[in-house]
């Protein structure tokens, strides 16, 4: 008689022995993760101290309040009174919710439409063109946006003025009201093609027999996408939805940093750029660490909530 635990352990060892070449390929990723994700965790202690660079993480004194008493949560209470921080939270949430509403379903729809293109050569051309913006860094891509909307030398700026949509000398990036839409559209253009890759890969598992049966029943292309293709990639969509929800307090630092200026700062300032300003520019590392830690904890909670909702609604999740 073989016990379940021994049998399971033996099968795991057999798998590892058979796949040792594949397992070796994982080691560099584990080392990278350990060096850049786990070792830096000791820096969290800076959030509970009056951190001084010259003293380091361990020799810096514990945070103290105005009365000179040790108060490890001094910097965590500070952000409740920080109006600029809450303004950055509002901007981050609005930008990410718009992204969840527009940029999350867009690659799914794009992948479904691409899969319906019968001409393979034309499909590859469309895919290549849609992928190209992703390989341009946000510094370059953001610089292109700034130049294009310049009211005097930019093509789009001149077009808006020439069509009478905006007055002469109107600079779109100088007005806070346009930032939310501009960041959403620019993210969509840059990431649409690349974001559709995983869905296109998942669509390759669609059964040809199901497609043929649906065609015999008289289903049109949209019906095939709705009742066959979309349910096939439901698990992939659920996983990416969980990641999108857990990242609601995160943002694309490069994008916001390059598009932000003193005129549009009221809507372009997000948590990432604010923490950068506090921690690097102002050298208030203790407060910046506290803000980053709180954001990470909220993202961790959102991950569990999104996974729970996904499992209840679609029956699939991360775990």
N, C-alpha and C positions, 0 to 999 in steps of 0.2 A: 504493500500500500504506500503510495506517494502522497505526502502532504502537499496541499495547495501552495503553501509558501515556498517550499523547496522547489517544486515544479516551476513556479513562476520565476524564482531566482535563477534556476538553471537555464530557462529559456532566454532570460535577459543576457546572461553571460554568453550564450550561444550566438545571440544576435550581435553582441559587441564584437565577438571573435570574427564573425562573418563580415562585419561592416567596419573593420578597424581602419581601412583607408579613408572611408567617409568620416569616421569619428575624428581622425587626425585633422581633417580640414576644418573642424569646428574649433580646434584649440586656439588658433590666432584670434578668432572672434571673442572667445572667452577671456583671453589675455587682455585684449583691447578693452572689453567691458570692465574687467577688474581694475585696470589702470586708470581709466578715464571716468568710470561711473561709481565704483565702490571705494577706492582709496580717497577720492576727494570728499567723501561723506564726513570725514572727521572735521572738515571746515564748518559744519553746522554749529559747532560749539561757539562760533563767533557771534551767533544771534543772542547768546545768553551772557555775553561779556561786553565790557567797554573795550572793544578790540583796538589794539595798536599794532601797526605793521612791524614796528621795531622790536616789539616784545614777542610777537608770534601768537599762535592760537592758544597754546597752553599756558604761557606766562602772562598773558593779558589778564587784568583783574576782572572778577565777576561784576556784572552791571550793578550799579548802585543808584538809588533814587535821590531826590533833593535832600533828604535827611541823612544821607550817607549810609543808609541801610542796604544790604545786599538785596537786589531785586532782579532775578534772572529774566523776568517777563517784562522788563521795562520797555524794550523795543517793540514787543508785541502789542502792548497797550497804546503805543505812540501812533500806530497807523489808524486807530479808530478816530483820532483827531486830525488826521492828515487829509485835508480836502483835495489836494492834488492827487493823492493816491486813489481816492474814491472816484475822481473824475477819470483817471486812467482805467479803473475797473469798468466804469460805464462804457467807455470807448471800446475796450477790449471785448466786452460782451456783445455790444451792438455789431461790431465788425465780424465777430465769429458767428453770431446768430444769422447774420446776412449770408455768411459763407456756408453755414449749414443749410440754409434755405435755397441758395442758388448754386454754390460751387460743389456741394455734396452730390446732388442728383445729376448735375450736368455731365460728368464723366460716364455715369451709368447710361444715360440716354444716348450719349455720343457713341459708346461702345455698342449698344444695341443697334443703332443706325448703321455703324460701320460693318457690323456682322451681316447686315442685309444687302450690302453692296456685292453684286455678283461678279463684277469685273475686278479681278485680283490686282491687276496692274494699277488701276485707278485707286483702289483701296489702299495700296501701299503708298502711293503718292500723297493721299490725304493724310494717312498716318504720319508720314515723315514730316510733312508741313506742320501738323499739329504738335509734334514732339519738339520741334526746333526751339521754340521759346523757352522750354524748360532748361535747356543747356546754357542759356545766357544767365549769368549771375544777376542777382537783384540790383547790385550796384550799377551794372551796365544797363539793365532793363529799366530801372528807375530813372537813370540819367536820360534814357531815350524818351520816357514819358515827360520828364521835365522840359526837354528840348522841343518835343512835338507840340506841347500846349503853350509854348512861349507865344505871346500875342504879336510879336514883331517878326520873329524868324521861324517859328514852328508851323509845320504844315497844318496840323489840327487847329492850332490857335487861330491861324489866318482863315481857315475854313469856317470856324464858328463865327468869326467876326464878319466874314464875307457874306454868309447866309443870314446875317441879322439876328442870330440866336443870342449873341452877347454883344455888348457895346465895345467900341474901340478901346484897345489897351487892356481888355479884361483878361486877367491871368487866373485861370481856373484853380491852380494850387494855392492861391493867396486867400481863398475863401473856405472857411471851415465847413460850410454846409455841403461841399462837394466831396469831401474826403471819404466818407463812408462808401459812396457809390464808386468812386475812383479806385479805392483799394479792392473792392469786390470784383469789379470788371477786370482790373489788371491781373489779379490772382487767377481769375477764370481763363484769361487769354494765355497766361504763362503755364498753368498746370493742367489744362483740359486734356490735352493729348496724352501726357505722361500718366495722369490719373486714370485714364481709360485702359491702360495696359493690363492691369490685373483682372479687370472685368472681361476683356477680350480673351485672356487666357482661360478664364473660367467658362466662357461661352463655348470653348472648343469641346467641352464635355457634353454638349447638348446632343441628345440621341437623334441620329438621322432617321431612324424608324418613326420616332414621334413626329418629326417634321413632315415626313411623307404621309403619315396617317392624317395629320391635320390638314394637309393640302388636299387629300382625297375627300375630307369632310367639308371642303370649301372655305377653310380659314384663310383670311388675307394676312398680309405681312404684320400688321399691327396686332392682330389676334394671336399670331404665332409668338410675337415678342412678349405679349402680355401673359399668355397662358403656358408657354413653354420656356422661352429664353429667360425671362425674369425670375420665375421660380427656381431655375437651375442655379442662378448666381445669388440666391437669397442668403446663403450662409456667408458668402464673401461680403455682401452688402451689410449684413449685420455686424460683422467684425469691424469694418471701416466706420460704420455709424458709431460704434462704441468708442473707437479712437477719437472720432470727431467730437463727441460729447465730452469725453474726458479732457480734451484740449480746449475747452471753451475759454479758459483763463490764460491760455497761451496765445501767441501770435507770431507772425513772421517778423522777427526783429529787423532783418536787412531791409525788407520792404518798407516798414514804417519809419525806420531811421533815415532812409534816403528821401522819402516823400515828405517828411515832417520839416516844417520851418516855423519861425516865430509867429507868422501870420495865421497858420492853421493849427497851431499847437493844441488849442482847446479841444479839438476832435481827433487829432493825429497822435496824441500822447497815449500810449498803451502801457500795460504793466511792464513789459520787457524793456521798453525805452526808458520808462521812469526808474526802474531798478538800476539800469545802466547809468543813468544820470546821477542817482543817489550814490551808488557804489563806486563807480569809476571816476566820474567828473568831480563829485563832491567828496569822495573818499570816506563816506559814512558807511563803512563795510558792515558794521554790526546791524544797522537798520536794514540795509539792502539784503543781508542774509536772512533776517527775520521775515521780510516780505516774500522772498523766494521760497522759504520753508512753508509759510502759510499757503501760498499758491500751490505748492506741490501736494500738500495735504488735502486741499480742496479737490485737486485733480484726481487724487487717489480715491476719494469718496465718490466723485462723479463717475469714475471707471466702474465701481461696483454697482452704482445705481443704474447706469446705462446697460451694463451686462444683465442685471436683474430684469429690467424692462424688456430688453431684447429677447431674453429667454421666454418671458411670459407672452410676448406678442408673436414672435416668429418661431420660437422653439429652438433657437440656436444662439450661442454666445461664445465667449472666449474660453469658458470653463464650465 
